[in-house]
Amino acid sequence: MNLDRSVLAFAGVVVLVSAILSVTVHPYWIALTIFAGLNMLQASMTGFCPAAMIFKKLGVRSGTAFD
């Protein structure tokens, strides 16, 4: 799995877990979904993605979007 797919998979997991927690635990967990969405939006405009930087340091091979 390359860096791009790792970032997308991580974002998807965060959104799904946050949605489940907001339904089952407390509605304020939706804030995590909002944070993930805003982070994806700013990454699409600036190319800066903290998750990509972390995955790169963990040794995930490069993709095309987040070099």
VENZI-V785046 format. One record per helix or strand. SS is the DSSP state (A for helix, B for strand). FROM is the first residue (numbers start at 1). TO is the last residue. Records with the same first field share a line. If there is no record, write none. Layout:
BEGIN
SS: FROM-TO + FROM-TO
END
This chain:
BEGIN
A: 3-24 + 27-46 + 50-57
END
